[in-house]
Amino acid sequence: MRRGEDFSAAVRKGGRVGRPTLVAHLRLRDDVDLPPLVGFVVSRAVGGAVERNKVKRRLRHLMRDRLEQLPRGSLLVVRANPPAASARSERLAAELDVALNRLLRRRGSGPQAPRDGQR
């Protein structure tokens, strides 16, 4: 994900799950012909440039194995919290899995299903 509009749409209009090392925002778009897009936000609060890039690389690597879980057309933004800099990869992976599972379960992996009493 590279466009600011995509980041804004996911953060402002998507679901959010916070964990100690990261926060994940997921927005399901109507256009399911597009592949899922993933973006990362690692602020200066995480550390210097070298540390921020290391955290981004680790998160990118972890997302490669999880990309097929995302529905087509979805926008995912993963924001690293300061503890991500010192977290082991196993912990980052576990927290990313929990966040993704909660977001997908909450939003449904397909188009929004009608709620009880709605059609």
N, CA, C and O atoms as CSV, one atom per row, in Angstrom:
chain,resi,resn,atom,element,x,y,z
A,1,MET,N,N,0.861,-1.159,0.000
A,1,MET,CA,C,0.000,0.000,0.000
A,1,MET,C,C,0.912,1.228,0.000
A,1,MET,O,O,1.859,1.324,0.781
A,2,ARG,N,N,0.600,2.157,-0.895
A,2,ARG,CA,C,1.458,3.336,-1.009
A,2,ARG,C,C,0.679,4.646,-0.971
A,2,ARG,O,O,1.236,5.689,-0.629
A,3,ARG,N,N,-0.582,4.601,-1.313
A,3,ARG,CA,C,-1.367,5.836,-1.407
A,3,ARG,C,C,-1.910,6.255,-0.051
A,3,ARG,O,O,-2.416,5.434,0.714
A,4,GLY,N,N,-1.799,7.538,0.231
A,4,GLY,CA,C,-2.304,8.081,1.488
A,4,GLY,C,C,-3.792,7.864,1.676
A,4,GLY,O,O,-4.263,7.678,2.798
A,5,GLU,N,N,-4.542,7.888,0.559
A,5,GLU,CA,C,-5.995,7.686,0.646
A,5,GLU,C,C,-6.319,6.276,1.146
A,5,GLU,O,O,-7.278,6.082,1.893
A,6,ASP,N,N,-5.512,5.295,0.730
A,6,ASP,CA,C,-5.740,3.919,1.181
A,6,ASP,C,C,-5.466,3.787,2.681
A,6,ASP,O,O,-6.226,3.143,3.405
A,7,PHE,N,N,-4.371,4.406,3.139
A,7,PHE,CA,C,-4.067,4.373,4.571
A,7,PHE,C,C,-5.190,5.033,5.364
A,7,PHE,O,O,-5.654,4.488,6.365
A,8,SER,N,N,-5.625,6.211,4.912
A,8,SER,CA,C,-6.690,6.933,5.613
A,8,SER,C,C,-7.983,6.138,5.656
A,8,SER,O,O,-8.650,6.082,6.689
A,9,ALA,N,N,-8.339,5.524,4.534
A,9,ALA,CA,C,-9.580,4.749,4.482
A,9,ALA,C,C,-9.536,3.595,5.472
A,9,ALA,O,O,-10.520,3.337,6.165
A,10,ALA,N,N,-8.407,2.899,5.546
A,10,ALA,CA,C,-8.307,1.756,6.458
A,10,ALA,C,C,-8.343,2.209,7.913
A,10,ALA,O,O,-9.006,1.583,8.741
A,11,VAL,N,N,-7.641,3.283,8.227
A,11,VAL,CA,C,-7.557,3.729,9.624
A,11,VAL,C,C,-8.853,4.383,10.075
A,11,VAL,O,O,-9.318,4.126,11.186
A,12,ARG,N,N,-9.440,5.220,9.238
A,12,ARG,CA,C,-10.622,5.978,9.657
A,12,ARG,C,C,-11.922,5.203,9.542
A,12,ARG,O,O,-12.821,5.373,10.366
A,13,LYS,N,N,-12.031,4.348,8.522
A,13,LYS,CA,C,-13.303,3.680,8.264
A,13,LYS,C,C,-13.273,2.186,8.516
A,13,LYS,O,O,-14.291,1.514,8.353
A,14,GLY,N,N,-12.131,1.655,8.908
A,14,GLY,CA,C,-12.015,0.218,9.105
A,14,GLY,C,C,-12.125,-0.179,10.565
A,14,GLY,O,O,-12.178,0.665,11.459
A,15,GLY,N,N,-12.159,-1.487,10.782
A,15,GLY,CA,C,-12.149,-2.012,12.134
A,15,GLY,C,C,-10.746,-1.913,12.715
A,15,GLY,O,O,-9.765,-1.846,11.975
A,16,ARG,N,N,-10.652,-1.903,14.042
A,16,ARG,CA,C,-9.369,-1.719,14.713
A,16,ARG,C,C,-9.231,-2.728,15.844
A,16,ARG,O,O,-10.162,-2.960,16.615
A,17,VAL,N,N,-8.031,-3.328,15.920
A,17,VAL,CA,C,-7.704,-4.212,17.040
A,17,VAL,C,C,-6.333,-3.800,17.550
A,17,VAL,O,O,-5.369,-3.742,16.787
A,18,GLY,N,N,-6.254,-3.515,18.833
A,18,GLY,CA,C,-4.991,-3.113,19.442
A,18,GLY,C,C,-4.384,-4.238,20.265
A,18,GLY,O,O,-5.084,-4.950,20.986
A,19,ARG,N,N,-3.093,-4.384,20.146
A,19,ARG,CA,C,-2.305,-5.343,20.921
A,19,ARG,C,C,-1.133,-4.562,21.513
A,19,ARG,O,O,-0.892,-3.431,21.091
A,20,PRO,N,N,-0.403,-5.117,22.465
A,20,PRO,CA,C,0.710,-4.363,23.053
A,20,PRO,C,C,1.787,-3.936,22.052
A,20,PRO,O,O,2.348,-2.849,22.187
A,21,THR,N,N,2.083,-4.764,21.059
A,21,THR,CA,C,3.159,-4.418,20.131
A,21,THR,C,C,2.670,-3.803,18.831
A,21,THR,O,O,3.461,-3.204,18.102
A,22,LEU,N,N,1.369,-3.937,18.518
A,22,LEU,CA,C,0.883,-3.410,17.240
A,22,LEU,C,C,-0.605,-3.131,17.290
A,22,LEU,O,O,-1.326,-3.618,18.161
A,23,VAL,N,N,-1.041,-2.337,16.333
A,23,VAL,CA,C,-2.464,-2.058,16.129
A,23,VAL,C,C,-2.745,-2.352,14.665
A,23,VAL,O,O,-1.993,-1.930,13.787
A,24,ALA,N,N,-3.832,-3.080,14.399
A,24,ALA,CA,C,-4.195,-3.425,13.024
A,24,ALA,C,C,-5.540,-2.806,12.686
A,24,ALA,O,O,-6.479,-2.854,13.481
A,25,HIS,N,N,-5.623,-2.222,11.488
A,25,HIS,CA,C,-6.847,-1.624,10.969
A,25,HIS,C,C,-7.195,-2.349,9.675
A,25,HIS,O,O,-6.342,-2.498,8.800
A,26,LEU,N,N,-8.440,-2.803,9.547
A,26,LEU,CA,C,-8.864,-3.527,8.348
A,26,LEU,C,C,-10.121,-2.895,7.784
A,26,LEU,O,O,-11.094,-2.666,8.504
A,27,ARG,N,N,-10.092,-2.617,6.494
A,27,ARG,CA,C,-11.268,-2.108,5.787
A,27,ARG,C,C,-11.538,-3.006,4.602
A,27,ARG,O,O,-10.640,-3.286,3.808
A,28,LEU,N,N,-12.758,-3.452,4.480
A,28,LEU,CA,C,-13.168,-4.257,3.337
A,28,LEU,C,C,-13.776,-3.332,2.296
A,28,LEU,O,O,-14.764,-2.649,2.564
A,29,ARG,N,N,-13.185,-3.313,1.111
A,29,ARG,CA,C,-13.696,-2.477,0.027
A,29,ARG,C,C,-14.738,-3.252,-0.770
A,29,ARG,O,O,-14.806,-4.480,-0.708
A,30,ASP,N,N,-15.541,-2.514,-1.514
A,30,ASP,CA,C,-16.573,-3.135,-2.347
A,30,ASP,C,C,-15.981,-3.821,-3.565
A,30,ASP,O,O,-16.561,-4.774,-4.084
A,31,ASP,N,N,-14.834,-3.345,-4.024
A,31,ASP,CA,C,-14.213,-3.870,-5.245
A,31,ASP,C,C,-13.392,-5.109,-4.914
A,31,ASP,O,O,-12.217,-5.003,-4.562
A,32,VAL,N,N,-14.005,-6.281,-5.027
A,32,VAL,CA,C,-13.317,-7.523,-4.678
A,32,VAL,C,C,-12.440,-8.047,-5.807
A,32,VAL,O,O,-11.824,-9.104,-5.672
A,33,ASP,N,N,-12.377,-7.317,-6.920
A,33,ASP,CA,C,-11.489,-7.724,-8.012
A,33,ASP,C,C,-10.039,-7.352,-7.723
A,33,ASP,O,O,-9.123,-7.867,-8.364
A,34,LEU,N,N,-9.832,-6.464,-6.764
A,34,LEU,CA,C,-8.477,-6.011,-6.435
A,34,LEU,C,C,-7.852,-6.919,-5.383
A,34,LEU,O,O,-8.560,-7.454,-4.530
A,35,PRO,N,N,-6.547,-7.096,-5.432
A,35,PRO,CA,C,-5.887,-7.888,-4.393
A,35,PRO,C,C,-5.861,-7.118,-3.073
A,35,PRO,O,O,-6.001,-5.895,-3.071
A,36,PRO,N,N,-5.685,-7.810,-1.965
A,36,PRO,CA,C,-5.577,-7.098,-0.685
A,36,PRO,C,C,-4.299,-6.261,-0.657
A,36,PRO,O,O,-3.273,-6.648,-1.217
A,37,LEU,N,N,-4.383,-5.109,0.006
A,37,LEU,CA,C,-3.225,-4.228,0.151
A,37,LEU,C,C,-2.876,-4.112,1.625
A,37,LEU,O,O,-3.761,-4.011,2.475
A,38,VAL,N,N,-1.579,-4.127,1.926
A,38,VAL,CA,C,-1.107,-4.027,3.306
A,38,VAL,C,C,-0.109,-2.887,3.385
A,38,VAL,O,O,0.770,-2.758,2.534
A,39,GLY,N,N,-0.252,-2.058,4.418
A,39,GLY,CA,C,0.681,-0.971,4.662
A,39,GLY,C,C,1.145,-1.007,6.103
A,39,GLY,O,O,0.467,-1.554,6.973
A,40,PHE,N,N,2.294,-0.425,6.347
A,40,PHE,CA,C,2.879,-0.427,7.687
A,40,PHE,C,C,3.186,0.993,8.117
A,40,PHE,O,O,3.631,1.817,7.318
A,41,VAL,N,N,2.940,1.271,9.395
A,41,VAL,CA,C,3.255,2.567,9.986
A,41,VAL,C,C,4.141,2.295,11.187
A,41,VAL,O,O,3.739,1.621,12.135
A,42,VAL,N,N,5.362,2.833,11.133
A,42,VAL,CA,C,6.307,2.667,12.242
A,42,VAL,C,C,6.846,4.059,12.555
A,42,VAL,O,O,7.663,4.597,11.808
A,43,SER,N,N,6.386,4.637,13.660
A,43,SER,CA,C,6.732,6.017,13.985
A,43,SER,C,C,8.074,6.111,14.701
A,43,SER,O,O,8.682,5.099,15.051
A,44,ARG,N,N,8.516,7.326,14.908
A,44,ARG,CA,C,9.772,7.578,15.619
A,44,ARG,C,C,9.729,7.112,17.064
A,44,ARG,O,O,10.772,6.900,17.683
A,45,ALA,N,N,8.534,6.952,17.602
A,45,ALA,CA,C,8.417,6.470,18.976
A,45,ALA,C,C,8.974,5.052,19.110
A,45,ALA,O,O,9.363,4.643,20.204
A,46,VAL,N,N,9.015,4.308,18.021
A,46,VAL,CA,C,9.540,2.935,18.035
A,46,VAL,C,C,11.059,2.945,18.169
A,46,VAL,O,O,11.632,2.053,18.796
A,47,GLY,N,N,11.715,3.948,17.585
A,47,GLY,CA,C,13.168,4.036,17.673
A,47,GLY,C,C,13.732,4.828,16.515
A,47,GLY,O,O,13.001,5.483,15.772
A,48,GLY,N,N,15.039,4.758,16.373
A,48,GLY,CA,C,15.703,5.447,15.274
A,48,GLY,C,C,15.404,4.790,13.942
A,48,GLY,O,O,14.678,3.799,13.872
A,49,ALA,N,N,15.976,5.354,12.882
A,49,ALA,CA,C,15.690,4.880,11.527
A,49,ALA,C,C,16.042,3.406,11.346
A,49,ALA,O,O,15.289,2.660,10.721
A,50,VAL,N,N,17.180,2.985,11.890
A,50,VAL,CA,C,17.598,1.590,11.734
A,50,VAL,C,C,16.600,0.662,12.428
A,50,VAL,O,O,16.207,-0.360,11.867
A,51,GLU,N,N,16.196,1.016,13.634
A,51,GLU,CA,C,15.242,0.186,14.386
A,51,GLU,C,C,13.880,0.171,13.705
A,51,GLU,O,O,13.242,-0.878,13.629
A,52,ARG,N,N,13.429,1.313,13.212
A,52,ARG,CA,C,12.130,1.367,12.530
A,52,ARG,C,C,12.135,0.501,11.273
A,52,ARG,O,O,11.176,-0.227,11.015
A,53,ASN,N,N,13.203,0.578,10.496
A,53,ASN,CA,C,13.288,-0.253,9.291
A,53,ASN,C,C,13.344,-1.730,9.625
A,53,ASN,O,O,12.777,-2.552,8.904
A,54,LYS,N,N,14.019,-2.076,10.706
A,54,LYS,CA,C,14.085,-3.482,11.124
A,54,LYS,C,C,12.684,-3.987,11.506
A,54,LYS,O,O,12.296,-5.097,11.141
A,55,VAL,N,N,11.940,-3.165,12.239
A,55,VAL,CA,C,10.576,-3.556,12.627
A,55,VAL,C,C,9.704,-3.705,11.385
A,55,VAL,O,O,8.925,-4.653,11.292
A,56,LYS,N,N,9.822,-2.782,10.426
A,56,LYS,CA,C,9.045,-2.874,9.186
A,56,LYS,C,C,9.367,-4.145,8.416
A,56,LYS,O,O,8.469,-4.823,7.917
A,57,ARG,N,N,10.646,-4.463,8.323
A,57,ARG,CA,C,11.040,-5.689,7.609
A,57,ARG,C,C,10.482,-6.925,8.294
A,57,ARG,O,O,10.007,-7.843,7.626
A,58,ARG,N,N,10.533,-6.956,9.622
A,58,ARG,CA,C,10.005,-8.112,10.354
A,58,ARG,C,C,8.500,-8.247,10.154
A,58,ARG,O,O,8.003,-9.351,9.934
A,59,LEU,N,N,7.773,-7.143,10.228
A,59,LEU,CA,C,6.319,-7.192,10.025
A,59,LEU,C,C,5.975,-7.584,8.590
A,59,LEU,O,O,5.050,-8.363,8.361
A,60,ARG,N,N,6.715,-7.050,7.636
A,60,ARG,CA,C,6.480,-7.403,6.228
A,60,ARG,C,C,6.687,-8.899,6.014
A,60,ARG,O,O,5.898,-9.550,5.329
A,61,HIS,N,N,7.747,-9.435,6.600
A,61,HIS,CA,C,8.031,-10.873,6.480
A,61,HIS,C,C,6.897,-11.698,7.088
A,61,HIS,O,O,6.471,-12.694,6.503
A,62,LEU,N,N,6.413,-11.290,8.251
A,62,LEU,CA,C,5.325,-12.030,8.902
A,62,LEU,C,C,4.040,-11.958,8.087
A,62,LEU,O,O,3.285,-12.930,8.041
A,63,MET,N,N,3.781,-10.825,7.446
A,63,MET,CA,C,2.547,-10.674,6.670
A,63,MET,C,C,2.553,-11.513,5.403
A,63,MET,O,O,1.490,-11.909,4.925
A,64,ARG,N,N,3.723,-11.793,4.852
A,64,ARG,CA,C,3.773,-12.594,3.618
A,64,ARG,C,C,3.073,-13.935,3.800
A,64,ARG,O,O,2.373,-14.394,2.897
A,65,ASP,N,N,3.252,-14.566,4.955
A,65,ASP,CA,C,2.634,-15.867,5.217
A,65,ASP,C,C,1.146,-15.755,5.520
A,65,ASP,O,O,0.431,-16.755,5.467
A,66,ARG,N,N,0.672,-14.561,5.836
A,66,ARG,CA,C,-0.717,-14.374,6.257
A,66,ARG,C,C,-1.564,-13.663,5.206
A,66,ARG,O,O,-2.760,-13.455,5.410
A,67,LEU,N,N,-0.963,-13.295,4.105
A,67,LEU,CA,C,-1.652,-12.501,3.091
A,67,LEU,C,C,-2.869,-13.227,2.518
A,67,LEU,O,O,-3.876,-12.594,2.203
A,68,GLU,N,N,-2.780,-14.544,2.384
A,68,GLU,CA,C,-3.909,-15.288,1.803
A,68,GLU,C,C,-5.130,-15.301,2.723
A,68,GLU,O,O,-6.223,-15.635,2.266
A,69,GLN,N,N,-4.982,-14.949,4.009
A,69,GLN,CA,C,-6.114,-14.879,4.928
A,69,GLN,C,C,-7.011,-13.678,4.631
A,69,GLN,O,O,-8.202,-13.688,4.943
A,70,LEU,N,N,-6.426,-12.646,4.026
A,70,LEU,CA,C,-7.167,-11.410,3.791
A,70,LEU,C,C,-8.101,-11.558,2.603
A,70,LEU,O,O,-7.716,-12.113,1.575
A,71,PRO,N,N,-9.326,-11.066,2.736
A,71,PRO,CA,C,-10.250,-11.116,1.605
A,71,PRO,C,C,-9.777,-10.196,0.483
A,71,PRO,O,O,-9.115,-9.188,0.732
A,72,ARG,N,N,-10.119,-10.549,-0.743
A,72,ARG,CA,C,-9.750,-9.707,-1.892
A,72,ARG,C,C,-10.387,-8.333,-1.734
A,72,ARG,O,O,-11.529,-8.209,-1.291
A,73,GLY,N,N,-9.638,-7.317,-2.098
A,73,GLY,CA,C,-10.141,-5.955,-2.017
A,73,GLY,C,C,-9.986,-5.306,-0.656
A,73,GLY,O,O,-10.428,-4.173,-0.470
A,74,SER,N,N,-9.379,-5.981,0.293
A,74,SER,CA,C,-9.265,-5.406,1.630
A,74,SER,C,C,-8.025,-4.520,1.755
A,74,SER,O,O,-7.047,-4.671,1.024
A,75,LEU,N,N,-8.103,-3.595,2.706
A,75,LEU,CA,C,-6.994,-2.716,3.048
A,75,LEU,C,C,-6.611,-2.998,4.493
A,75,LEU,O,O,-7.463,-2.929,5.378
A,76,LEU,N,N,-5.353,-3.312,4.747
A,76,LEU,CA,C,-4.879,-3.581,6.100
A,76,LEU,C,C,-3.724,-2.644,6.399
A,76,LEU,O,O,-2.770,-2.555,5.626
A,77,VAL,N,N,-3.810,-1.942,7.526
A,77,VAL,CA,C,-2.712,-1.116,8.008
A,77,VAL,C,C,-2.269,-1.691,9.340
A,77,VAL,O,O,-3.080,-1.877,10.247
A,78,VAL,N,N,-0.974,-1.971,9.455
A,78,VAL,CA,C,-0.386,-2.475,10.702
A,78,VAL,C,C,0.506,-1.369,11.245
A,78,VAL,O,O,1.481,-0.975,10.604
A,79,ARG,N,N,0.167,-0.868,12.435
A,79,ARG,CA,C,0.944,0.186,13.080
A,79,ARG,C,C,1.709,-0.416,14.246
A,79,ARG,O,O,1.121,-1.030,15.136
A,80,ALA,N,N,3.011,-0.237,14.235
A,80,ALA,CA,C,3.858,-0.787,15.296
A,80,ALA,C,C,3.854,0.152,16.496
A,80,ALA,O,O,3.982,1.366,16.340
A,81,ASN,N,N,3.708,-0.407,17.681
A,81,ASN,CA,C,3.841,0.328,18.932
A,81,ASN,C,C,5.292,0.234,19.402
A,81,ASN,O,O,6.017,-0.653,18.952
A,82,PRO,N,N,5.737,1.123,20.294
A,82,PRO,CA,C,7.134,1.089,20.750
A,82,PRO,C,C,7.640,-0.268,21.247
A,82,PRO,O,O,8.802,-0.583,20.992
A,83,PRO,N,N,6.843,-1.094,21.940
A,83,PRO,CA,C,7.362,-2.399,22.373
A,83,PRO,C,C,7.725,-3.341,21.219
A,83,PRO,O,O,8.400,-4.345,21.444
A,84,ALA,N,N,7.296,-3.040,19.996
A,84,ALA,CA,C,7.612,-3.900,18.847
A,84,ALA,C,C,9.111,-3.945,18.582
A,84,ALA,O,O,9.618,-4.933,18.051
A,85,ALA,N,N,9.820,-2.885,18.947
A,85,ALA,CA,C,11.262,-2.826,18.682
A,85,ALA,C,C,12.025,-3.907,19.450
A,85,ALA,O,O,13.012,-4.445,18.948
A,86,SER,N,N,11.577,-4.220,20.644
A,86,SER,CA,C,12.290,-5.208,21.455
A,86,SER,C,C,11.597,-6.565,21.508
A,86,SER,O,O,12.098,-7.494,22.141
A,87,ALA,N,N,10.444,-6.684,20.845
A,87,ALA,CA,C,9.688,-7.940,20.884
A,87,ALA,C,C,10.341,-8.990,19.991
A,87,ALA,O,O,10.876,-8.683,18.926
A,88,ARG,N,N,10.283,-10.228,20.450
A,88,ARG,CA,C,10.770,-11.345,19.640
A,88,ARG,C,C,9.802,-11.574,18.478
A,88,ARG,O,O,8.625,-11.224,18.562
A,89,SER,N,N,10.301,-12.153,17.416
A,89,SER,CA,C,9.467,-12.404,16.237
A,89,SER,C,C,8.279,-13.292,16.564
A,89,SER,O,O,7.203,-13.113,15.993
A,90,GLU,N,N,8.450,-14.242,17.469
A,90,GLU,CA,C,7.347,-15.127,17.851
A,90,GLU,C,C,6.204,-14.336,18.470
A,90,GLU,O,O,5.032,-14.616,18.218
A,91,ARG,N,N,6.561,-13.335,19.292
A,91,ARG,CA,C,5.523,-12.527,19.931
A,91,ARG,C,C,4.824,-11.655,18.890
A,91,ARG,O,O,3.598,-11.544,18.895
A,92,LEU,N,N,5.599,-11.037,17.999
A,92,LEU,CA,C,4.980,-10.240,16.938
A,92,LEU,C,C,4.039,-11.095,16.091
A,92,LEU,O,O,2.937,-10.664,15.752
A,93,ALA,N,N,4.477,-12.305,15.751
A,93,ALA,CA,C,3.652,-13.207,14.945
A,93,ALA,C,C,2.364,-13.564,15.680
A,93,ALA,O,O,1.285,-13.555,15.088
A,94,ALA,N,N,2.477,-13.877,16.965
A,94,ALA,CA,C,1.296,-14.255,17.746
A,94,ALA,C,C,0.314,-13.091,17.849
A,94,ALA,O,O,-0.894,-13.286,17.709
A,95,GLU,N,N,0.817,-11.896,18.089
A,95,GLU,CA,C,-0.073,-10.747,18.221
A,95,GLU,C,C,-0.677,-10.352,16.873
A,95,GLU,O,O,-1.820,-9.897,16.818
A,96,LEU,N,N,0.067,-10.519,15.807
A,96,LEU,CA,C,-0.475,-10.266,14.472
A,96,LEU,C,C,-1.582,-11.267,14.156
A,96,LEU,O,O,-2.613,-10.895,13.596
A,97,ASP,N,N,-1.375,-12.533,14.512
A,97,ASP,CA,C,-2.408,-13.557,14.294
A,97,ASP,C,C,-3.677,-13.243,15.072
A,97,ASP,O,O,-4.780,-13.350,14.536
A,98,VAL,N,N,-3.523,-12.853,16.341
A,98,VAL,CA,C,-4.690,-12.527,17.165
A,98,VAL,C,C,-5.442,-11.347,16.566
A,98,VAL,O,O,-6.668,-11.375,16.464
A,99,ALA,N,N,-4.709,-10.309,16.170
A,99,ALA,CA,C,-5.347,-9.122,15.603
A,99,ALA,C,C,-6.083,-9.455,14.303
A,99,ALA,O,O,-7.227,-9.044,14.111
A,100,LEU,N,N,-5.426,-10.196,13.417
A,100,LEU,CA,C,-6.078,-10.561,12.154
A,100,LEU,C,C,-7.308,-11.425,12.386
A,100,LEU,O,O,-8.350,-11.196,11.772
A,101,ASN,N,N,-7.200,-12.414,13.266
A,101,ASN,CA,C,-8.352,-13.285,13.541
A,101,ASN,C,C,-9.527,-12.492,14.096
A,101,ASN,O,O,-10.670,-12.725,13.704
A,102,ARG,N,N,-9.259,-11.565,14.995
A,102,ARG,CA,C,-10.351,-10.763,15.560
A,102,ARG,C,C,-10.975,-9.862,14.503
A,102,ARG,O,O,-12.198,-9.739,14.431
A,103,LEU,N,N,-10.141,-9.235,13.687
A,103,LEU,CA,C,-10.676,-8.356,12.648
A,103,LEU,C,C,-11.508,-9.131,11.634
A,103,LEU,O,O,-12.597,-8.695,11.263
A,104,LEU,N,N,-11.009,-10.262,11.189
A,104,LEU,CA,C,-11.731,-11.048,10.192
A,104,LEU,C,C,-12.999,-11.650,10.766
A,104,LEU,O,O,-14.012,-11.729,10.072
A,105,ARG,N,N,-12.963,-12.072,12.008
A,105,ARG,CA,C,-14.159,-12.625,12.647
A,105,ARG,C,C,-15.207,-11.534,12.857
A,105,ARG,O,O,-16.401,-11.761,12.664
A,106,ARG,N,N,-14.746,-10.350,13.253
A,106,ARG,CA,C,-15.656,-9.234,13.522
A,106,ARG,C,C,-16.287,-8.718,12.233
A,106,ARG,O,O,-17.487,-8.445,12.201
A,107,ARG,N,N,-15.504,-8.583,11.181
A,107,ARG,CA,C,-15.979,-8.012,9.936
A,107,ARG,C,C,-16.542,-9.061,8.986
A,107,ARG,O,O,-17.236,-8.716,8.029
A,108,GLY,N,N,-16.253,-10.339,9.234
A,108,GLY,CA,C,-16.640,-11.371,8.283
A,108,GLY,C,C,-15.639,-11.367,7.147
A,108,GLY,O,O,-15.148,-10.304,6.769
A,109,SER,N,N,-15.332,-12.498,6.605
A,109,SER,CA,C,-14.312,-12.549,5.559
A,109,SER,C,C,-14.878,-12.223,4.186
A,109,SER,O,O,-14.121,-12.062,3.229
A,110,GLY,N,N,-16.190,-12.123,4.076
A,110,GLY,CA,C,-16.803,-11.781,2.795
A,110,GLY,C,C,-17.574,-10.489,2.930
A,110,GLY,O,O,-17.352,-9.724,3.868
A,111,PRO,N,N,-18.482,-10.237,1.993
A,111,PRO,CA,C,-19.323,-9.042,2.093
A,111,PRO,C,C,-20.141,-9.079,3.376
A,111,PRO,O,O,-20.460,-10.148,3.895
A,112,GLN,N,N,-20.468,-7.914,3.869
A,112,GLN,CA,C,-21.197,-7.826,5.122
A,112,GLN,C,C,-22.521,-8.584,5.035
A,112,GLN,O,O,-23.338,-8.328,4.151
A,113,ALA,N,N,-22.718,-9.505,5.949
A,113,ALA,CA,C,-23.963,-10.252,6.038
A,113,ALA,C,C,-24.980,-9.405,6.790
A,113,ALA,O,O,-24.604,-8.639,7.677
A,114,PRO,N,N,-26.272,-9.527,6.451
A,114,PRO,CA,C,-27.275,-8.760,7.188
A,114,PRO,C,C,-27.327,-9.208,8.640
A,114,PRO,O,O,-27.188,-10.390,8.953
A,115,ARG,N,N,-27.529,-8.240,9.508
A,115,ARG,CA,C,-27.659,-8.561,10.924
A,115,ARG,C,C,-29.055,-9.062,11.194
A,115,ARG,O,O,-29.937,-8.938,10.344
A,116,ASP,N,N,-29.271,-9.633,12.377
A,116,ASP,CA,C,-30.576,-10.164,12.731
A,116,ASP,C,C,-31.638,-9.078,12.558
A,116,ASP,O,O,-31.493,-7.964,13.062
A,117,GLY,N,N,-32.692,-9.415,11.847
A,117,GLY,CA,C,-33.789,-8.499,11.650
A,117,GLY,C,C,-33.608,-7.549,10.481
A,117,GLY,O,O,-34.523,-6.790,10.163
A,118,GLN,N,N,-32.433,-7.571,9.824
A,118,GLN,CA,C,-32.193,-6.696,8.681
A,118,GLN,C,C,-32.105,-7.525,7.412
A,118,GLN,O,O,-31.678,-8.679,7.450
A,119,ARG,N,N,-32.496,-6.958,6.317
A,119,ARG,CA,C,-32.384,-7.646,5.017
A,119,ARG,C,C,-31.776,-6.753,4.019
A,119,ARG,O,O,-31.597,-7.146,2.866
